[in-house]
Amino acid sequence: MFSPRCHFRADFSTIKSAVERLGGVAHWTMLADAAQYRETLRIEERLANDPAYQQQWEERQIRLESLSLSLPEDEGEFSC
């Protein structure tokens, strides 16, 4: 399924190392209670444990994908 929001599975140290290896300059802020991360964990847990929720989520993803396909070409593409 496709989503306008892209999610990546990489831990902080991998990202930090890659940025430093590529010569990037970044200011790192560590927040233990990142709201989007916690939200993602809740969604993943519910998807794993609630078949009805999983079905609703999949149907929503299909609707979102069909909407993005109906947008003009330059508005329908999502890059991450």
C-alpha positions, 0 to 999 in steps of 0.5 A: 500500500502507498501513503503520502507519508513515507516511513523509514526503518533506520535507527538513530546511529545509522542515520547519524553515521551516514550524515557524518560520512557524507560530510553533512552538518547537522544539529541533533536533538534527542527527544525521548517522547517523539509523538510521531514515533509513538503514534507509529508504534500504536498503529503497528501494534493495532494492525498486528492485533486487530484484523478489523482495524487492519482491513480499514487501514488497507481500504484507506490506503487504497483510497488514498492511492487512488486519490493520488493517481487522480491528481495532476502529474506534478501533484500526485508524486510523493518523494521521500 
